[in-house]
Amino acid sequence: MGEHQTETPGGVTDAAWEDWATFRTRTDDPTASGIAAWFEDYVMQPHRDVGRSGHVCPYMAPAVRQNLARLSVYAADPGDAGRMRATLLRGIDLFQAIPCSPRTSLFRTVVVAFPAHADRDGVARLQVLQRSVRYRAAWHGLMVGLFEPDSSQPGVANRTFHSFRSPIPLIAIRTMVEGDAPFVLRNPLMIPLYLSRFGASGRRRLLRALKQRLKDRFGAAHGTPEAA
């Protein structure tokens, strides 16, 4: 499956979207094969430091098994912010169009790799890109995560585990879940959208995340290690 030069409300995007079976066998593209190997050997495997049972990412393996993952390598001008944004907006549209059942809809995943953005300036552009679509995605009940080689963003279960590190910068789109409270708390404008989906249980999650953040902050201020 693939779509080339697709017109979107944000402009033209050069992304070719592929399912996992096609993407992982792309022998003509070392970026695609490298990302596929990283997913198979790391993301879809357990890790002793992640702080919980299961895979590093609990969503990717089910997405692959049930053909709910769509992946792409962005190969257009790395300085064209409008085209990059159009690609992500197309990714959001594509996410919503992935065939699934109500039971499996949680595992839909869209990934866009940006191999030309591995330096500091490139990652900074991706951060701006992520922020530019974050709230639109949240309106649709989606989360947009940025992964890059030097990410210092802490994990949820183990804050010393840097779960957002990847060998190649990429942006992933997935369904918002109740456990996203720590990420939502870092972006307060998302809180009303989160609460509209998860109600009272979401409020409890946010309060726990806030208590943990305060504990980490005051612990650090007094020279104690961060909570795992």
ChimeraX attribute file (.defattr): number of C-alpha atoms within 10 A of each C-alpha:
attribute: neighborCount
match mode: 1-to-1
recipient: residues
	/A:1	9
	/A:2	12
	/A:3	12
	/A:4	11
	/A:5	11
	/A:6	14
	/A:7	13
	/A:8	14
	/A:9	8
	/A:10	15
	/A:11	16
	/A:12	18
	/A:13	24
	/A:14	20
	/A:15	25
	/A:16	19
	/A:17	24
	/A:18	19
	/A:19	17
	/A:20	19
	/A:21	14
	/A:22	13
	/A:23	21
	/A:24	19
	/A:25	12
	/A:26	14
	/A:27	10
	/A:28	8
	/A:29	12
	/A:30	10
	/A:31	18
	/A:32	20
	/A:33	16
	/A:34	15
	/A:35	21
	/A:36	20
	/A:37	13
	/A:38	16
	/A:39	18
	/A:40	14
	/A:41	11
	/A:42	15
	/A:43	20
	/A:44	19
	/A:45	16
	/A:46	16
	/A:47	16
	/A:48	11
	/A:49	17
	/A:50	21
	/A:51	16
	/A:52	13
	/A:53	12
	/A:54	13
	/A:55	17
	/A:56	20
	/A:57	16
	/A:58	15
	/A:59	18
	/A:60	23
	/A:61	19
	/A:62	17
	/A:63	20
	/A:64	18
	/A:65	12
	/A:66	14
	/A:67	18
	/A:68	23
	/A:69	27
	/A:70	28
	/A:71	25
	/A:72	25
	/A:73	21
	/A:74	22
	/A:75	15
	/A:76	14
	/A:77	11
	/A:78	16
	/A:79	12
	/A:80	10
	/A:81	14
	/A:82	13
	/A:83	21
	/A:84	26
	/A:85	21
	/A:86	22
	/A:87	25
	/A:88	26
	/A:89	20
	/A:90	21
	/A:91	23
	/A:92	22
	/A:93	14
	/A:94	14
	/A:95	22
	/A:96	16
	/A:97	10
	/A:98	16
	/A:99	11
	/A:100	15
	/A:101	8
	/A:102	6
	/A:103	7
	/A:104	13
	/A:105	17
	/A:106	17
	/A:107	22
	/A:108	25
	/A:109	26
	/A:110	27
	/A:111	23
	/A:112	22
	/A:113	22
	/A:114	23
	/A:115	18
	/A:116	16
	/A:117	20
	/A:118	18
	/A:119	13
	/A:120	10
	/A:121	10
	/A:122	16
	/A:123	22
	/A:124	13
	/A:125	16
	/A:126	25
	/A:127	15
	/A:128	13
	/A:129	18
	/A:130	19
	/A:131	14
	/A:132	13
	/A:133	17
	/A:134	18
	/A:135	18
	/A:136	16
	/A:137	21
	/A:138	20
	/A:139	13
	/A:140	14
	/A:141	16
	/A:142	20
	/A:143	22
	/A:144	22
	/A:145	17
	/A:146	23
	/A:147	22
	/A:148	22
	/A:149	16
	/A:150	16
	/A:151	15
	/A:152	14
	/A:153	15
	/A:154	15
	/A:155	18
	/A:156	20
	/A:157	14
	/A:158	16
	/A:159	18
	/A:160	18
	/A:161	19
	/A:162	19
	/A:163	21
	/A:164	18
	/A:165	18
	/A:166	19
	/A:167	15
	/A:168	19
	/A:169	25
	/A:170	26
	/A:171	20
	/A:172	19
	/A:173	23
	/A:174	23
	/A:175	21
	/A:176	19
	/A:177	15
	/A:178	18
	/A:179	13
	/A:180	17
	/A:181	25
	/A:182	19
	/A:183	17
	/A:184	21
	/A:185	17
	/A:186	13
	/A:187	13
	/A:188	11
	/A:189	12
	/A:190	18
	/A:191	18
	/A:192	14
	/A:193	17
	/A:194	25
	/A:195	16
	/A:196	11
	/A:197	14
	/A:198	15
	/A:199	13
	/A:200	11
	/A:201	12
	/A:202	20
	/A:203	16
	/A:204	13
	/A:205	17
	/A:206	23
	/A:207	15
	/A:208	14
	/A:209	21
	/A:210	16
	/A:211	12
	/A:212	15
	/A:213	17
	/A:214	12
	/A:215	14
	/A:216	18
	/A:217	16
	/A:218	13
	/A:219	14
	/A:220	13
	/A:221	10
	/A:222	9
	/A:223	9
	/A:224	11
	/A:225	12
	/A:226	16
	/A:227	15
	/A:228	15
